[in-house]
Amino acid sequence: MVAHVVNSVAFFAAVYDPSASNLWTAYKGKGALLNGEKLSVKRESTQKIILKVSDLWKDESILRKISSGLVGYEVEYSTYSCAVNHGLVASGQYDGVIDLAKDSFPEFAGGLIVREAGGQFTNIEGHSEIQPSDRIFIGGNPETYPKLFSLVKGAL
């Protein structure tokens, strides 16, 4: 994963998944690509969500609230890298992602890819220009993102 970030704004991102030979790239304002092909998030929900929880995440009560709110979704408790998860959302393989992270760097890259593919990706304050100190992130297609954001915000 690589990202060019200036003043908390990602201008370029590249994420490579060697297990599937997938390379996601995005330039701010120019769209996102997977292996050179234009990407677009799914517009309709299939109810498939990725939940990524860092080993450093200690607040079990928030995690329980979030998990209980995901009833009705097919939840993948991811062991992939955060940035690869975001690529899977940008590719339309999942509708959304909730990331309780240990750091924000993968989110700069993955978030740009999701946004450039037509999705939404923010921190817990709803800002797309995330900060290095942010640790909670939500992303998804236009239908799913608002539901996930409300769920996570309510769990806090």
C-alpha positions in Angstrom: 0.0 0.0 0.0 1.2 3.5 -0.9 -0.5 6.8 -0.6 0.6 10.4 -1.4 -1.0 12.5 1.3 -0.6 16.3 1.8 -2.2 18.0 4.8 -4.4 15.0 5.5 -5.6 14.8 1.9 -4.8 11.7 -0.2 -4.0 12.6 -3.8 -2.9 9.1 -5.0 -3.2 5.6 -3.6 -2.2 2.1 -4.7 -3.0 -1.1 -2.9 -1.8 -4.5 -4.0 -3.1 -7.8 -2.8 -0.5 -10.4 -3.8 -2.8 -13.3 -2.8 -5.2 -12.4 -5.7 -2.9 -10.4 -7.9 -5.1 -7.3 -7.5 -3.9 -3.8 -7.8 -6.2 -1.0 -6.9 -5.2 2.6 -7.8 -6.8 6.0 -7.5 -6.0 9.6 -8.2 -8.1 12.3 -6.5 -10.7 13.5 -8.9 -9.9 10.9 -11.6 -11.6 7.7 -10.5 -10.3 4.3 -9.3 -9.1 1.3 -11.1 -8.6 -2.4 -10.4 -5.9 -4.0 -12.6 -6.4 -1.1 -15.0 -10.2 -1.4 -15.3 -12.5 1.4 -14.1 -14.1 0.7 -10.7 -17.6 1.5 -9.4 -19.1 0.5 -6.0 -22.4 -1.4 -6.2 -25.4 0.9 -6.0 -27.8 -1.7 -4.6 -27.1 -3.5 -1.3 -26.4 -7.2 -1.1 -26.1 -6.8 2.7 -22.4 -7.9 2.7 -20.3 -5.9 5.2 -16.6 -6.2 6.3 -15.9 -5.6 10.0 -12.2 -5.1 10.8 -11.2 -4.8 14.4 -7.6 -4.1 15.4 -5.9 -6.3 18.0 -5.4 -3.1 19.9 -9.1 -2.3 20.1 -10.0 -2.6 23.8 -13.6 -1.3 24.1 -15.6 -4.5 23.9 -18.9 -2.8 24.7 -18.7 -0.6 21.6 -17.8 -3.7 19.5 -20.8 -5.6 21.0 -23.1 -2.7 20.1 -21.8 -2.5 16.6 -22.0 -6.3 16.1 -25.6 -6.5 17.4 -26.6 -3.7 15.0 -25.3 -5.7 12.1 -28.1 -8.3 12.4 -29.4 -8.9 8.9 -26.1 -8.3 7.3 -23.7 -11.0 6.1 -20.6 -9.9 8.1 -17.1 -10.8 7.2 -14.8 -10.5 10.2 -11.7 -9.6 8.2 -8.2 -10.7 8.6 -7.1 -8.9 5.4 -5.3 -5.6 5.4 -7.5 -2.6 5.9 -6.6 -1.2 2.6 -7.4 -4.5 0.8 -10.8 -4.5 2.5 -11.5 -1.0 1.1 -10.5 -2.2 -2.3 -13.1 -5.0 -2.0 -15.7 -2.4 -1.2 -14.6 -0.2 -4.1 -14.8 -3.3 -6.4 -18.4 -3.9 -5.4 -17.6 -7.3 -3.7 -18.9 -5.8 -0.3 -21.4 -3.1 0.4 -19.5 -1.5 3.2 -16.8 -1.6 5.8 -16.4 -0.7 9.5 -12.8 -0.4 10.6 -11.8 0.0 14.3 -8.2 0.6 13.5 -4.8 0.9 15.2 -3.7 3.7 12.9 -5.0 5.7 10.0 -2.4 5.3 7.2 -4.2 2.4 5.4 -7.4 4.5 5.6 -5.9 7.3 3.6 -5.1 4.9 0.7 -8.2 2.8 0.9 -10.6 5.7 1.6 -9.4 7.5 -1.6 -10.0 4.3 -3.6 -13.6 3.9 -2.2 -14.5 7.6 -2.8 -13.0 7.6 -6.3 -15.1 4.4 -7.1 -18.3 6.4 -6.2 -18.6 5.4 -2.5 -18.3 7.2 0.7 -15.6 6.9 3.3 -15.2 8.9 6.5 -14.0 9.0 10.0 -16.5 8.9 12.9 -17.1 12.6 12.6 -18.3 12.1 9.0 -15.3 13.9 7.5 -13.7 12.4 4.4 -10.4 14.3 5.1 -9.4 12.0 7.9 -6.7 12.8 10.4 -3.7 10.8 11.6 -5.3 10.5 15.0 -8.5 9.0 13.8 -9.2 5.3 14.7 -12.8 4.7 13.6 -13.7 4.6 9.9 -16.8 3.8 7.9 -17.1 3.3 4.2 -19.6 1.9 1.6 -21.8 2.4 -1.3 -24.3 5.3 -1.3 -27.1 3.1 0.1 -25.2 1.3 2.8 -22.8 4.0 4.1 -25.5 6.1 5.9 -26.8 3.1 7.7 -23.4 1.9 8.8 -22.4 5.5 9.9 -25.6 5.8 12.0 -25.0 2.4 13.5 -21.4 3.1 14.5 -22.2 6.7 15.7 -25.0 5.3 17.9 -22.8 2.7 19.4 -20.5 5.4 20.8 
